[in-house]
Amino acid sequence: QRISFYPSNGFTCMLLGEVFELVQLLFVVGFTVFLANCVDYDILFANKFVNHTDSSKVTLPDAFLPVDVCSASIRDNVTVMFVLMISGVFWLHRLIKFIYNVCCYWEIRSFYTNALKMSMAELPYFTWQEVQARIVEIQKEHQICIHKKELTELDIYHRILRFKNYMVAMVNKSLLPVRFRLPLLGECVFYTRGLKYNFELILFWGPGSLFESEWSLKPQYKRGGNRLELADKLASRILWIGIANLLLCPVVLVWQILYAFFSYTEVIKREPGSLGARCWSLYGRCYLRHFNELDHELMSRLSKDVLHFRACNVAFFAGSLLAVLIALTIYDEDVLAVEHVLSSITLLGVCITVCRSFIPDKHLVYCPEQLLRLILAHIHYMPDHWQGNAHRYETRDQFSQLFQYKAVFILEELTSPLVTPFILIFSLRRKSLEIIDFFRNFTVEVVGVGDTCSFAQMDIRQHGHPAWMSEGKTEASIYQQAEDGKTELSLMHFAITNPQWQPPTETTHFISQLKERVQRETTGDRHTLTSLSEPRSLIANFLAGPPSLASLHLGRDGSLTNHGPVGVSDGASALRSLSVSSMRGSCSSTHRSAGHASSASRAMAGSR
């Protein structure tokens, strides 16, 4: 937890995030109850006249019911009282968690300022490598981890990403039920925040989960003798959690609708085309993630400073008020005749526009015209059958599962309360034995770190794919090997982003062999670097790797070119060109010519 303090940009940002989450919950529930019980809509819609002695104008306070009438209306409404009770319990739970987290954050802040000698004002300007180096040095001096003398870069990543590495591995091995084949629609991916929350609740930290602490798997799950009994218990637990989701479905569904209404109404009114914009899906982020890849590395260290937090939340509250006024105006235009309504709409719109100008554009780097041509530089993983088939609907639809429309994202989140219980009860429950076997077979205990996913060890002999290895260099069966070259690419990504890391001898030999092969492939054909590598680094924020590896680029004709130090994304792209196709002896076939790339980019742009 101390280490994850850095990507969040310090104490203030983490504290603000927690505070605004509490305030948002209170605001959404309170504002909704107020609108439903404390407003006289007959006055707003000019169906009833108000007698004034001093003015003939109708004001907003005229439409508000007296406090005693409003309170009586709320008390007499059983549904409202039930919602308030559920919301109150949930909010108190969040408040207790908030108080606990603040204490932890303050302790972590003290660790950064006293042990690492980093002030909160300076923290955003340190690179992750500098923070990591100080932690390694502090371990040598003060033994912050008592179980081993020295911490390595890989140990630090394992501590941060313990559960996320398991999730990446389970998605890679198609263990989690997130892909479905539906009538008429074909193959679909459904992976929402609610479903992800339930997966993590069941497997990692909820009551009766597989882990007894944040760093240790329960001993019974490490033994194979009682696997059937454990699978039955897990299936029963999944069933009860699925039933709980089903019972809470109405409450969660109402919350999702209200939150979406308050969040997106103003955006849709101002920018209807935003529904056609794309964003990385949750499935895409998990599928494309390397083992041992931090959030800020994956998303190119998106800015989350104090101004960003304030702007996002001010925009949310202003947008909520504006959404209600817009909806009332659409229902009855007489609302505009009420004093200050029109000026309120104008001021709220200006406030939201100003706030959004401070929020970074998440999709600024995704140019539709170059999307498919640069797809490897961005995502590092691409099925071989996409190449040369950019014009096909299958390619477009499969890519859309990773980079989905905003409208699809909103629709999935709205339907999540309805769909999640059935996925848990009918899909995940059937996989309980496979899940038990997965955690038993792919959990290793690392001294000073605890239980981690064995895939995160990036052991190419144990989990390497034969297509990436020389004959006899891997002992992995089909069950053990990671798909799509995940182990090899994760290893190369980690080696580039952590140049001080000292890998095991066999791993060092594999990296050296791959470097030599890349150099041999580039010996005969060196082209000038073109716009193909313009986005220097989407994943590691312009972190330069070893010159012999990170200086490799893809030329216009698909060959590899040495062109000086660059970011990790380009190096990984070059390495990915040595995937299945290249390892079979055809480096040029992995990346098509610029003509194919252009047609691919046009196809992807057209899919928007």
C-alpha positions as CSV (number, residue, x, y, z in Angstrom):
1,Q,0.0,0.0,0.0
2,R,2.9,2.3,0.7
3,I,4.2,1.7,-2.8
4,S,0.9,2.4,-4.5
5,F,0.9,5.8,-2.9
6,Y,3.1,7.1,-5.7
7,P,0.8,6.5,-8.7
8,S,-2.0,8.3,-6.9
9,N,0.2,11.5,-6.6
10,G,0.3,11.6,-2.9
11,F,-1.8,12.1,0.3
12,T,-4.0,15.0,-0.9
13,C,-5.2,13.3,-4.1
14,M,-6.0,10.1,-2.3
15,L,-7.8,12.0,0.5
16,L,-9.8,14.1,-2.0
17,G,-10.8,10.9,-3.9
18,E,-12.2,9.3,-0.8
19,V,-14.0,12.5,0.4
20,F,-15.6,13.2,-3.0
21,E,-16.8,9.6,-3.2
22,L,-18.6,10.0,0.2
23,V,-20.0,13.3,-0.8
24,Q,-21.2,12.0,-4.2
25,L,-23.1,9.2,-2.6
26,L,-24.7,11.5,-0.1
27,F,-25.6,14.0,-2.8
28,V,-27.1,11.5,-5.3
29,V,-29.4,9.9,-2.6
30,G,-30.3,13.2,-0.9
31,F,-30.9,15.1,-4.1
32,T,-33.1,12.3,-5.6
33,V,-35.2,12.1,-2.4
34,F,-35.6,15.9,-2.4
35,L,-36.7,16.0,-6.0
36,A,-39.2,13.2,-5.4
37,N,-40.8,14.5,-2.2
38,C,-40.0,18.2,-1.6
39,V,-40.9,19.9,-4.9
40,D,-44.4,21.2,-5.9
41,Y,-44.3,20.5,-9.6
42,D,-47.7,22.1,-10.2
43,I,-46.1,25.5,-9.5
44,L,-43.1,24.7,-11.6
45,F,-45.3,23.7,-14.6
46,A,-47.6,26.7,-14.0
47,N,-50.6,24.5,-13.3
48,K,-51.1,26.3,-10.0
49,F,-50.7,30.0,-9.2
50,V,-48.9,31.4,-6.2
51,N,-50.3,34.6,-4.6
52,H,-47.6,37.2,-4.0
53,T,-48.0,40.5,-2.2
54,D,-44.8,42.0,-3.5
55,S,-44.2,40.4,-6.8
56,S,-46.0,38.5,-9.5
57,K,-42.9,36.5,-10.5
58,V,-42.7,32.8,-9.6
59,T,-39.3,32.0,-7.9
60,L,-37.7,28.6,-7.3
61,P,-38.3,28.7,-3.6
62,D,-42.0,29.0,-4.3
63,A,-41.9,25.4,-5.7
64,F,-40.2,24.0,-2.6
65,L,-42.6,22.4,-0.1
66,P,-42.3,23.4,3.6
67,V,-39.9,21.4,5.7
68,D,-42.7,19.7,7.8
69,V,-44.6,18.7,4.7
70,C,-41.5,17.4,3.0
71,S,-40.5,15.4,6.1
72,A,-44.0,13.9,6.5
73,S,-43.9,12.9,2.8
74,I,-40.6,11.1,3.2
75,R,-41.7,9.3,6.4
76,D,-45.0,8.1,4.9
77,N,-43.2,6.6,1.8
78,V,-42.1,3.1,2.6
79,T,-40.0,2.8,-0.5
80,V,-38.1,6.0,0.2
81,M,-37.5,4.9,3.8
82,F,-36.1,1.5,2.6
83,V,-33.8,3.2,0.1
84,L,-32.6,5.7,2.8
85,M,-32.0,2.8,5.2
86,I,-29.9,0.8,2.7
87,S,-28.1,3.9,1.6
88,G,-27.4,4.9,5.2
89,V,-25.9,1.5,6.0
90,F,-23.7,1.6,2.9
91,W,-22.6,5.2,3.6
92,L,-21.7,4.4,7.2
93,H,-19.6,1.5,6.0
94,R,-17.9,3.7,3.5
95,L,-17.3,6.3,6.3
96,I,-15.7,3.8,8.6
97,K,-13.5,2.6,5.7
98,F,-12.7,6.3,4.9
99,I,-11.5,6.9,8.5
100,Y,-9.4,3.8,8.4
101,N,-7.9,4.7,5.0
102,V,-7.1,8.2,6.1
103,C,-5.0,6.8,9.0
104,C,-3.2,4.5,6.6
105,Y,-2.6,7.3,4.1
106,W,-1.1,9.5,6.9
107,E,1.2,6.7,7.9
108,I,2.2,6.2,4.3
109,R,2.8,10.0,3.9
110,S,5.1,9.9,6.9
111,F,7.0,7.0,5.3
112,Y,7.5,9.0,2.1
113,T,8.5,12.2,3.8
114,N,10.7,10.7,6.6
115,A,12.1,7.5,5.2
116,L,12.2,8.3,1.4
117,K,12.9,12.0,2.0
118,M,10.2,13.0,-0.6
119,S,7.8,15.9,0.2
120,M,4.2,15.7,-1.1
121,A,4.9,18.8,-3.3
122,E,7.9,17.1,-5.0
123,L,6.3,13.6,-5.3
124,P,4.6,14.2,-8.7
125,Y,7.9,15.2,-10.2
126,F,9.8,12.0,-9.3
127,T,9.8,9.2,-11.8
128,W,8.7,5.8,-10.6
129,Q,12.2,4.5,-11.1
130,E,13.5,7.1,-8.6
131,V,10.9,6.1,-6.0
132,Q,11.6,2.4,-6.5
133,A,15.4,2.9,-6.2
134,R,14.9,4.7,-2.9
135,I,12.7,1.9,-1.5
136,V,15.4,-0.6,-2.5
137,E,18.1,1.4,-0.7
138,I,15.9,1.9,2.4
139,Q,15.5,-1.9,2.6
140,K,19.3,-2.3,2.7
141,E,19.6,0.2,5.5
142,H,16.5,-0.3,7.7
143,Q,15.1,-3.7,6.7
144,I,11.5,-2.6,6.2
145,C,10.9,-6.1,5.0
146,I,12.1,-8.4,7.7
147,H,12.0,-11.7,5.8
148,K,14.8,-10.9,3.3
149,K,17.9,-8.7,3.2
150,E,17.3,-7.1,-0.2
151,L,14.2,-6.2,-2.2
152,T,14.3,-6.4,-5.9
153,E,12.2,-4.5,-8.4
154,L,10.2,-7.6,-9.1
155,D,9.5,-8.0,-5.4
156,I,8.0,-4.5,-5.3
157,Y,5.8,-5.2,-8.4
158,H,4.6,-8.4,-6.9
159,R,3.5,-6.7,-3.7
160,I,1.6,-4.0,-5.6
161,L,0.1,-6.2,-8.3
162,R,-0.5,-9.5,-6.4
163,F,-4.3,-9.7,-7.1
164,K,-4.1,-7.9,-10.5
165,N,-1.6,-10.4,-11.8
166,Y,-4.0,-13.2,-10.9
167,M,-6.8,-11.4,-12.8
168,V,-4.6,-10.9,-15.8
169,A,-3.6,-14.6,-15.8
170,M,-7.3,-15.8,-15.4
171,V,-8.4,-13.6,-18.3
172,N,-5.4,-14.8,-20.4
173,K,-6.3,-18.4,-19.7
174,S,-10.1,-17.7,-20.4
175,L,-11.0,-18.9,-16.9
176,L,-13.3,-16.0,-16.0
177,P,-16.7,-16.1,-17.8
178,V,-16.6,-12.8,-19.7
179,R,-17.0,-14.0,-23.2
180,F,-20.4,-15.2,-24.4
181,R,-21.9,-16.4,-27.7
182,L,-25.4,-15.0,-28.0
183,P,-28.1,-15.6,-30.7
184,L,-27.9,-13.1,-33.5
185,L,-25.2,-11.1,-31.8
186,G,-22.5,-13.7,-32.0
187,E,-19.5,-13.6,-29.6
188,C,-19.8,-10.8,-27.1
189,V,-17.7,-9.6,-24.1
190,F,-19.4,-8.5,-20.9
191,Y,-17.1,-7.3,-18.2
192,T,-18.3,-4.4,-16.1
193,R,-17.2,-2.7,-12.9
194,G,-20.0,-4.5,-11.0
195,L,-18.9,-7.9,-12.3
196,K,-15.2,-7.2,-11.6
197,Y,-16.1,-6.1,-8.1
198,N,-17.9,-9.5,-7.5
199,F,-15.0,-11.5,-8.9
200,E,-12.6,-9.8,-6.6
201,L,-15.0,-10.1,-3.6
202,I,-15.3,-13.8,-4.2
203,L,-11.7,-14.6,-4.8
204,F,-9.5,-12.1,-3.0
205,W,-10.9,-10.1,-0.1
206,G,-14.5,-10.9,0.7
207,P,-15.8,-13.1,3.6
208,G,-14.8,-16.7,2.9
209,S,-12.4,-15.7,0.1
210,L,-9.5,-17.8,-1.0
211,F,-6.9,-15.6,0.7
212,E,-6.5,-15.4,4.5
213,S,-4.7,-12.1,4.2
214,E,-3.5,-9.6,1.5
215,W,-0.4,-11.7,1.0
216,S,-1.2,-15.3,1.7
217,L,-3.5,-18.0,0.1
218,K,-5.3,-20.2,2.6
219,P,-3.3,-23.4,3.2
220,Q,-6.2,-25.7,2.2
221,Y,-6.2,-24.3,-1.3
222,K,-2.6,-25.2,-1.8
223,R,-3.3,-28.9,-1.3
224,G,-5.0,-31.1,-3.9
225,G,-6.5,-33.7,-1.7
226,N,-9.7,-31.9,-0.9
227,R,-10.2,-30.0,-4.2
228,L,-13.7,-31.3,-4.8
229,E,-14.9,-30.3,-1.3
230,L,-13.3,-26.8,-1.8
231,A,-14.9,-26.5,-5.2
232,D,-18.3,-27.3,-3.7
233,K,-17.8,-24.7,-1.0
234,L,-16.8,-22.1,-3.6
235,A,-19.7,-23.0,-5.8
236,S,-22.1,-22.6,-2.8
237,R,-20.5,-19.2,-1.9
238,I,-20.8,-18.0,-5.5
239,L,-24.5,-19.0,-5.5
240,W,-25.3,-17.1,-2.3
241,I,-23.4,-14.0,-3.6
242,G,-25.3,-14.3,-6.9
243,I,-28.6,-14.5,-5.0
244,A,-27.6,-11.4,-2.9
245,N,-26.9,-9.6,-6.2
246,L,-30.3,-10.6,-7.4
247,L,-32.0,-9.3,-4.3
248,L,-30.1,-6.0,-4.3
249,C,-30.6,-5.7,-8.1
250,P,-33.5,-3.1,-7.9
251,V,-31.5,-0.8,-5.5
252,V,-28.2,-1.1,-7.5
253,L,-30.1,-0.6,-10.8
254,V,-31.8,2.6,-9.5
255,W,-28.4,3.9,-8.3
256,Q,-26.8,3.1,-11.7
257,I,-29.6,4.9,-13.6
258,L,-29.4,8.0,-11.3
259,Y,-25.6,8.1,-11.4
260,A,-25.6,7.8,-15.2
261,F,-28.4,10.5,-15.5
262,F,-26.5,13.0,-13.3
263,S,-23.2,12.2,-15.0
264,Y,-24.0,12.1,-18.7
265,T,-27.1,14.2,-19.3
266,E,-25.2,17.4,-19.6
267,V,-22.5,15.8,-21.7
268,I,-25.0,14.4,-24.1
269,K,-26.8,17.7,-24.4
270,R,-23.6,19.6,-25.1
271,E,-21.8,17.0,-27.1
272,P,-24.1,14.2,-28.4
273,G,-21.2,12.9,-30.5
274,S,-19.4,11.9,-27.3
275,L,-21.5,8.7,-27.3
276,G,-19.8,7.7,-30.5
277,A,-16.3,8.2,-29.0
278,R,-14.4,5.2,-27.9
279,C,-12.8,4.3,-24.6
280,W,-10.7,1.3,-23.4
281,S,-13.1,-1.3,-22.1
282,L,-12.4,-3.0,-18.7
283,Y,-11.9,-6.2,-20.6
284,G,-9.4,-4.5,-23.0
285,R,-7.4,-3.1,-20.1
286,C,-7.2,-6.5,-18.5
287,Y,-6.5,-8.5,-21.7
288,L,-3.8,-6.1,-22.9
289,R,-2.1,-5.7,-19.6
290,H,1.3,-7.3,-19.1
291,F,2.1,-9.3,-16.0
292,N,3.7,-6.9,-13.5
293,E,2.5,-3.7,-15.2
294,L,1.4,-0.8,-13.0
295,D,-1.7,1.2,-13.7
296,H,0.2,4.4,-14.5
297,E,2.4,2.4,-16.9
298,L,-0.6,0.9,-18.6
299,M,-2.5,4.1,-19.0
300,S,0.5,6.3,-19.7
301,R,0.4,7.8,-16.3
302,L,-2.8,9.8,-16.7
303,S,-2.7,13.0,-14.7
304,K,-4.6,12.9,-11.5
305,D,-3.5,16.0,-9.7
306,V,-5.5,18.0,-7.2
307,L,-7.0,20.3,-9.8
308,H,-8.1,17.2,-11.8
309,F,-10.0,15.8,-8.7
310,R,-11.6,19.2,-7.9
311,A,-12.6,19.8,-11.6
312,C,-14.1,16.3,-12.0
313,N,-16.3,16.6,-8.9
314,V,-17.4,20.2,-9.3
315,A,-18.4,19.2,-12.9
316,F,-20.3,16.2,-11.5
317,F,-22.4,18.3,-9.0
318,A,-23.0,21.1,-11.4
319,G,-23.9,18.6,-14.1
320,S,-26.4,16.9,-11.8
321,L,-28.3,20.2,-11.1
322,L,-28.2,21.1,-14.8
323,A,-29.5,17.6,-15.7
324,V,-32.6,18.1,-13.6
325,L,-33.3,21.6,-14.9
326,I,-32.9,20.3,-18.5
327,A,-35.3,17.4,-17.9
328,L,-37.9,19.7,-16.3
329,T,-37.6,22.1,-19.2
330,I,-38.1,19.4,-21.7
331,Y,-41.1,18.1,-19.9
332,D,-42.8,21.6,-19.6
333,E,-41.3,24.8,-21.1
334,D,-43.2,26.9,-18.5
335,V,-40.3,26.0,-16.1
336,L,-38.3,28.6,-18.0
337,A,-40.7,31.3,-16.9
338,V,-39.7,30.7,-13.3
339,E,-37.2,33.4,-12.1
340,H,-33.5,32.5,-12.2
341,V,-34.1,29.1,-14.0
342,L,-32.6,30.2,-17.3
343,S,-29.7,32.1,-15.6
344,S,-29.1,29.0,-13.5
345,I,-28.9,26.8,-16.6
346,T,-26.5,29.3,-18.2
347,L,-24.2,29.6,-15.1
348,L,-24.1,25.8,-14.6
349,G,-23.2,25.3,-18.2
350,V,-20.3,27.8,-17.9
351,C,-19.2,26.2,-14.7
352,I,-19.1,22.7,-16.3
353,T,-17.3,24.0,-19.4
354,V,-14.6,25.6,-17.2
355,C,-14.2,22.5,-15.1
356,R,-13.9,20.2,-18.1
357,S,-11.1,22.4,-19.5
358,F,-8.9,21.2,-16.6
359,I,-9.7,17.5,-17.1
360,P,-7.2,15.7,-19.4
361,D,-8.6,14.2,-22.6
362,K,-8.3,10.5,-22.2
363,H,-8.5,9.8,-25.9
364,L,-6.1,12.5,-27.2
365,V,-3.5,9.9,-28.3
366,Y,-5.9,7.7,-30.2
367,C,-6.0,9.0,-33.7
368,P,-8.5,7.0,-35.7
369,E,-6.6,7.4,-39.0
370,Q,-3.6,5.7,-37.5
371,L,-5.2,3.4,-35.0
372,L,-4.8,0.0,-36.6
373,R,-1.5,0.9,-38.3
374,L,0.0,1.7,-34.8
375,I,-2.0,-0.9,-32.9
376,L,1.0,-2.9,-31.8
377,A,2.7,0.2,-30.5
378,H,-0.3,0.9,-28.4
379,I,-1.6,-2.5,-27.2
380,H,1.3,-4.9,-27.8
381,Y,-1.1,-7.8,-28.4
382,M,-2.9,-8.5,-31.7
383,P,-4.3,-11.8,-33.1
384,D,-2.4,-12.9,-36.2
385,H,-5.7,-13.1,-38.2
386,W,-6.2,-9.3,-37.9
387,Q,-3.2,-8.7,-40.2
388,G,-4.4,-8.1,-43.8
389,N,-8.0,-8.4,-42.7
390,A,-8.6,-4.9,-41.5
391,H,-11.6,-4.5,-43.8
392,R,-13.5,-7.4,-42.3
393,Y,-16.3,-6.9,-39.9
394,E,-14.9,-9.7,-37.7
395,T,-11.7,-7.6,-37.1
396,R,-13.6,-4.5,-36.4
397,D,-16.0,-6.3,-33.9
398,Q,-13.1,-8.0,-32.1
399,F,-11.2,-4.7,-31.8
400,S,-14.4,-3.1,-30.5
401,Q,-14.4,-5.5,-27.6
402,L,-11.2,-3.8,-26.5
403,F,-11.9,-0.3,-27.5
404,Q,-15.6,0.2,-27.2
405,Y,-18.1,3.0,-27.8
406,K,-18.8,5.2,-24.8
407,A,-22.5,4.5,-25.4
408,V,-21.9,0.7,-25.2
409,F,-19.9,1.3,-21.9
410,I,-22.8,3.2,-20.4
411,L,-25.3,0.6,-21.5
412,E,-23.3,-2.2,-20.1
413,E,-22.9,-0.5,-16.8
414,L,-26.7,0.1,-16.7
415,T,-27.5,-3.5,-17.4
416,S,-24.8,-4.9,-15.1
417,P,-27.1,-5.2,-12.0
418,L,-29.4,-7.3,-14.1
419,V,-26.8,-9.5,-15.8
420,T,-24.2,-10.0,-13.1
421,P,-26.3,-12.3,-10.8
422,F,-27.0,-14.7,-13.7
423,I,-23.3,-14.7,-14.7
424,L,-22.3,-15.6,-11.1
425,I,-25.0,-18.2,-10.7
426,F,-24.9,-20.0,-14.0
427,S,-21.4,-19.3,-15.5
428,L,-18.9,-18.7,-12.7
429,R,-20.3,-21.3,-10.4
430,R,-19.7,-24.0,-13.0
431,K,-16.0,-23.0,-13.1
432,S,-15.4,-23.4,-9.3
433,L,-13.3,-26.6,-9.7
434,E,-11.2,-24.9,-12.4
435,I,-10.7,-21.9,-10.2
436,I,-9.6,-24.1,-7.2
437,D,-7.1,-25.9,-9.5
438,F,-5.9,-22.7,-10.9
439,F,-5.0,-21.1,-7.6
440,R,-3.4,-24.4,-6.4
441,N,-1.3,-24.9,-9.5
442,F,-0.3,-21.3,-10.2
443,T,0.5,-20.0,-6.7
444,V,4.1,-19.8,-5.5
445,E,5.4,-18.5,-2.2
446,V,8.1,-15.8,-2.5
447,V,10.1,-15.0,0.6
448,G,9.4,-11.5,1.8
449,V,6.5,-11.1,-0.7
450,G,4.0,-13.9,0.1
451,D,1.9,-15.9,-2.2
452,T,1.9,-14.6,-5.8
453,C,0.7,-15.8,-9.2
454,S,3.4,-18.0,-10.8
455,F,2.7,-16.4,-14.1
456,A,4.0,-13.1,-12.6
457,Q,7.4,-14.8,-12.1
458,M,7.7,-14.6,-15.9
459,D,9.5,-17.9,-15.9
460,I,9.8,-18.8,-19.6
461,R,10.6,-22.4,-18.9
462,Q,7.5,-22.9,-16.8
463,H,5.1,-20.7,-18.6
464,G,6.7,-19.8,-22.0
465,H,4.9,-20.4,-25.3
466,P,6.7,-22.9,-27.6
467,A,6.2,-20.6,-30.6
468,W,8.5,-18.1,-28.9
469,M,11.1,-20.5,-27.8
470,S,13.8,-22.8,-29.3
471,E,12.9,-26.4,-29.2
472,G,13.4,-27.9,-25.7
473,K,13.7,-24.5,-24.0
474,T,10.3,-24.7,-22.4
475,E,8.7,-27.4,-20.3
476,A,5.3,-25.8,-20.3
477,S,2.3,-27.8,-21.3
478,I,-0.7,-26.2,-23.0
479,Y,-2.3,-25.8,-19.6
480,Q,0.8,-24.1,-18.1
481,Q,1.7,-21.8,-21.0
482,A,0.4,-18.3,-21.1
483,E,-1.5,-17.4,-24.3
484,D,-0.5,-14.8,-26.9
485,G,3.1,-14.6,-25.8
486,K,2.0,-13.0,-22.5
487,T,5.0,-14.4,-20.6
488,E,7.6,-13.3,-23.1
489,L,6.2,-9.9,-23.7
490,S,5.7,-9.2,-20.0
491,L,9.3,-10.3,-19.4
492,M,10.7,-7.9,-22.1
493,H,8.4,-5.1,-21.0
494,F,9.6,-5.5,-17.4
495,A,13.3,-5.7,-18.4
496,I,13.0,-2.5,-20.4
497,T,11.1,-0.5,-17.8
498,N,13.5,-1.8,-15.0
499,P,17.0,-1.8,-16.5
500,Q,18.6,-2.3,-13.1
501,W,16.7,-5.5,-12.5
502,Q,19.0,-8.6,-12.4
503,P,16.9,-11.5,-13.9
504,P,17.8,-15.2,-13.4
505,T,20.5,-16.7,-15.6
506,E,18.2,-18.5,-17.9
507,T,16.0,-15.4,-18.3
508,T,19.1,-13.3,-19.1
509,H,20.1,-15.9,-21.7
510,F,16.6,-15.7,-23.3
511,I,16.7,-11.9,-23.4
512,S,20.2,-11.9,-24.9
513,Q,19.2,-14.4,-27.6
514,L,16.1,-12.3,-28.5
515,K,18.3,-9.2,-28.7
516,E,20.7,-11.0,-31.1
517,R,17.8,-12.2,-33.2
518,V,16.4,-8.7,-33.5
519,Q,19.8,-7.4,-34.5
520,R,20.2,-10.1,-37.1
521,E,16.8,-9.3,-38.6
522,T,17.8,-5.6,-38.9
523,T,21.2,-6.1,-40.3
524,G,20.2,-6.2,-43.9
525,D,17.6,-3.4,-44.1
526,R,17.8,-0.1,-42.2
527,H,15.2,2.5,-43.1
528,T,14.6,5.9,-41.8
529,L,12.0,6.0,-39.0
530,T,8.7,7.4,-40.2
531,S,5.5,8.3,-38.5
532,L,4.9,4.7,-37.7
533,S,6.6,5.2,-34.3
534,E,5.4,8.7,-33.6
535,P,3.6,7.7,-30.4
536,R,6.8,7.1,-28.6
537,S,5.4,5.5,-25.5
538,L,1.8,4.8,-24.5
539,I,2.6,2.4,-21.7
540,A,5.8,3.4,-19.9
541,N,5.7,7.2,-20.2
542,F,8.8,7.6,-22.4
543,L,11.0,5.4,-20.3
544,A,14.0,4.5,-22.4
545,G,15.3,1.0,-22.2
546,P,18.7,-0.6,-23.0
547,P,20.0,0.9,-26.3
548,S,20.5,-2.5,-28.0
549,L,16.8,-3.3,-27.4
550,A,14.8,-0.1,-27.0
551,S,16.3,1.5,-30.1
552,L,14.5,-0.9,-32.4
553,H,11.7,0.3,-34.6
554,L,9.5,-0.9,-37.4
555,G,10.3,0.5,-40.8
556,R,7.7,1.4,-43.4
557,D,8.0,-2.0,-45.0
558,G,7.7,-3.9,-41.8
559,S,11.4,-4.5,-41.1
560,L,13.1,-3.6,-37.8
561,T,15.2,-0.5,-37.7
562,N,17.8,0.8,-35.2
563,H,17.1,4.5,-34.7
564,G,18.5,5.6,-31.3
565,P,16.9,5.6,-27.8
566,V,13.1,5.5,-27.7
567,G,10.3,4.6,-25.4
568,V,9.2,1.2,-24.3
569,S,6.2,1.1,-26.6
570,D,8.4,1.0,-29.7
571,G,10.7,-1.6,-28.2
572,A,7.8,-3.8,-27.3
573,S,6.3,-3.3,-30.7
574,A,9.6,-4.5,-32.3
575,L,9.7,-7.5,-30.0
576,R,6.1,-8.4,-30.7
577,S,7.1,-8.5,-34.4
578,L,9.2,-11.6,-33.4
579,S,6.1,-13.4,-32.2
580,V,4.6,-16.6,-33.6
581,S,5.0,-15.6,-37.3
582,S,8.6,-14.3,-36.9
583,M,9.8,-17.2,-34.8
584,R,8.7,-19.5,-37.6
585,G,11.1,-17.6,-39.9
586,S,9.1,-14.8,-41.5
587,C,9.7,-11.5,-39.7
588,S,8.3,-9.5,-42.6
589,S,5.0,-11.4,-42.6
590,T,4.2,-10.2,-39.1
591,H,3.9,-6.6,-40.0
592,R,2.4,-5.8,-43.4
593,S,3.4,-3.0,-45.6
594,A,2.3,0.6,-45.2
595,G,-0.5,-0.1,-47.7
596,H,-2.0,-2.8,-45.5
597,A,-1.5,-0.4,-42.5
598,S,-3.3,2.4,-44.2
599,S,-6.3,0.3,-45.2
600,A,-6.4,-1.0,-41.6
601,S,-6.5,2.5,-40.2
602,R,-9.2,3.6,-42.6
603,A,-11.2,0.5,-41.6
604,M,-10.9,1.3,-37.9
605,A,-11.7,5.0,-38.5
606,G,-14.8,3.9,-40.4
607,S,-15.9,1.8,-37.5
608,R,-16.3,4.8,-35.4
